[in-house]
Every structure is written in structure tokens, then in C-alpha cells.
Amino acid sequence: MTDDRAQCGSLSPYLEKLGEHLDRYLCFEYPDAMQNAASWHSALDIPLPSAGAGIDQVLEEICSVLLPNASRIPDPGCTSFITTGATTVGVLANLAGAVASPQRIGLTAFNFLEELSLQWLSDLFSLHRDMQGIYTSGGSVANIVGLGAARQWAFEQLAMDPAEDGVQRPGRIYATRSSHRTIHRAAAVLGLGRSAVTTVAEDGSGRMCPEALERLLATDIGTHIVPVAVVANAGTTSTGAIDPLHDLGQIARAHRTWFHIDGAYGLPGILDPLVQPLYRGLELADSVTVDPHKWLGAPVGIGATFVRDRSILHRAFTQGESDYLEGSLSQDDIQHSMDSLGIPYGNFALELSAPARGAVVWALIREIGREGIKERVCRHNAMARRIADRARAHPELEVVREPTLSICCFRYVSGDCRDLNELNRKIHRRLVHSNENIPSTATVDGILAIRPCFVGARTTADYADALVDEVIKTGREILGKPVGGAGQ
Ligand SMILES: Cc1ncc(COP(=O)(O)O)c(C=O)c1O
């Protein structure tokens, strides 16, 4: 197939077929991809084709080779990463944007939703009313954007412009060891260096100690070192702990240091009345991140950063003037969607070309509203607490870290086992291989825990129970004990 125009044919017949096969995938009845690795390897691993196979053949291969051998992550029993399967409406909006809004710029309805949905997110999570957002590809880049703003602000206080002239004095970022490693990468990318991230002590619940932060800041202030940002977590990746935001924010303010909150995973937790008080201090943040592609169920590729005033993002990230862009626009005669780029998102972060992520977030919120998202968050948090309750009540289980949000770290225990970390590692591997309940593990104070994280819209309390039952059964099997009834 060499006809170029064949690539631009009607979508609907193909979408119908694709939809049927995606629905089949979403039954999660295919065996794991590794079971058939030889077969799909040989089907896919061909040399660069000289002539095209045509769209029908490509679609056939998507349906018969890719989808039956795809990811476990959207499966409601898969609770290992804080990534999940996209919900249906997000897929539809994503597809609509891919076809009809290849850029987020221009005075279109898609562009309008970019800003509206950022405002909705800010309202949904009760951010300070001045907060303005920018979408990125996910939490990694969202942290770079937030810390890029922090770097700009910190050095501007010293009459320096790090975006223009580079970083001319050592900077420091204050974070706990539970902070996501993307904070370190952000420090590297921003020219501060990974070693600029100073570890602040945690309390027994994995939360930053305000006194330790106070001591470190007091030591650095007035030296050659530039305090760039205090990084607090609204939901750590391993355990879901929420740092004492109010105390930390006040300390950061007292020392005139930027206060960044990484809420990539946990910001939606504010919707759960049981944990909402832990978010006191959110209003003190200078920057906040949240990932719609985590708890909100967006297709992967959507994170967001909020700052109080996007002009700092402009100073930190603008690509500067470019004749080919500005020259194509109208200054005063706005009559056409191509007369203006609209809000210059391309100058607020790292991407110029970017998909219309706002339409996806708009669709997710429009479909189920604040109440629907709140119901999901509360359901998932209750599932983590249910696991903790069952673990406390069972002689062969132990809660390793009390859940705050939708993560519960627990483990199988047995008095006659000398190496419980090894035992739980084995249990975890068997769980993965049995392909029904797939949590991750996390090491908490040297203890290897089984770590389910419930964020998938498709998962329900039955999956929490099934996981606990399987952990008990597997632990007994490994130790050669009688397996007994489920959960006994
Ligand atoms: C707290 C936190 N921050 C940042 C990230 C990085 O997000 P992403 O994988 O979307 O880049 C994660 C990922 O799990 C996270 O949990």
C-alpha cells in the first residue's frame, strides 16, 4: 500500500472494530503478555517494511496481536503503580483532541477548556484562589515546572536571573527521603544538581519533621547557599503519608523560602472528609502539583502544576521571541481562531507542541462531577483501611504503616520464619505470577511490605479482600502450612 491518501480515510468503521476489541481487552481475560511472548515477538519483529501493509492490516494487528498482549495496569486487581487505566470518557476526549486539536493553542473550544479545566481542578482541590495552572506530561515534569518557578524566584530575590544566566550560586532543596525521586531529577535538570536535595528527617509515620526543617533552613540562611524550595508531600508514593503542610508552610514562609507541594498522587485525597483536615496549609503553597492521570483516571500523559502567578513561569521557561510564531498572528484584529495563540502555554513550561489535555480533564470532571470523584477517592481510601483492619485482626498479618490515603502497607508474618522480608518478597512474586492481585512492595523502615495502591476507577472492595485472602494463602503455601479457608 503506497497511496498516501489512504491514511486519511473515514474513522468510524475502524473505530467500531477497535472499540469491540478494546472492550474485549477490558474484560481482562487474556493471559499475561509473557505467556505468549514468542508468538507476538515473531509477529511484530519484522524488518523495516518497504511497502506499507495498509490500514486494515495494521488495525488487524492491533486487535489480534497488541491488545491480547497488553498491559496489566488497567486491570482492577493491579494495584502496583499509581498509574491506572483510563476511564472511557477520558479515552473519548483524548481521541477527539488527537484528531481535532493537534495543538492546545488557537482560539478554539479545546483551547478554552485548557484554562477552564485548570480552574476546575483548582476549585476541586480547594487551591488558593490566585492559583494558575499549566498542564504537563505528568508528575515528573510537573515537579520540574514547580521547582523551576522556585529556582527563578529564589535567585531573583538576589537580583539574579537563573533562566537567563544560569545558576551562579549553590541552591538547596529540602525534602524527605520519602519524596519522589523526580525531585532529585528536577534538581539535576534545573542545574542545581541532585546533591542540592537535602534530606530532612521524618517522624515515625514518614512525615517531614518541622523542627528538622527549621534547623536546616536556619543553618543555611545567610550563607552562600541559596534555599530554593521546601518540598512537602500530599501523599507519598510508598505509603501515602501527608506531611504537616501547615507547619512546614509557615516555616518556609518565615524563612522566605518557596513552598512546593507534590500532590501528584494524593491531592485528590482532600475530597475525603476523613482526611481533609490533613490538607490544612495547602493555601500556603507557592506551587502544587497533581496528576490527573493518576486518581482522576485520565489516559497517561497528564500532570498539572499550579503557581500563584504564571508570570514567574514565563520568566523561568519562556523560549523567547520567535519570528515564525509571533509573525503569524494578529495583534488587534481577532476574528479567526488562528489570529491568536490564546494563553501562551508554550512559554509556561517545557513543551511547545502539546496535546489538548484540558479537554480530557474537562470530560472527566464533567462526566461524574465533584461528587463522583469524591465517591471514588473515599471508596479507595476505605479499601486501604479495610486491609489494615483485616491485617490487625489476623494473627498472620501485620500492618506495616497505617494508611492515610488509598495505600496500605502490610505483610504476612509467622513466628517460625526468620527472614520475613524474604518471605514477603516471595509472596509478592507469586502474587504477580498468579496474575490476579498485583500489588507492589515498599520498604518501610527496613521492612518489606506488600503495598496495594487503589486508584483505578474499576477497582472495588472485593479486590481488597481478594488480595488479603491471597496473601494469607500464599504465605501458608510457601511455609508448608495447611491453607484452610479463604481469609481464615
Ligand atoms: C508523589 C509523586 N510525585 C511524582 C511522581 C511522578 O509522576 P509521573 O510518573 O507522572 O511522572 C509520582 C509517580 O508516582 C508520585 O507518586
The ligand as a Gaussian input file, in Angstrom:
#p B3LYP/6-31G(d) Opt

LIG

0 1
 C        4.319000      11.780000      44.606000
 C        4.731000      11.586000      43.178000
 N        5.361000      12.572000      42.517000
 C        5.752000      12.435000      41.237000
 C        5.521000      11.269000      40.554000
 C        5.980000      11.144000      39.117000
 O        4.851000      11.148000      38.296000
 P        4.889000      10.656000      36.771000
 O        5.138000       9.192000      36.809000
 O        3.531000      11.026000      36.279000
 O        5.951000      11.400000      36.066000
 C        4.875000      10.213000      41.193000
 C        4.625000       8.936000      40.487000
 O        4.101000       8.003000      41.021000
 C        4.466000      10.376000      42.544000
 O        3.857000       9.379000      43.202000

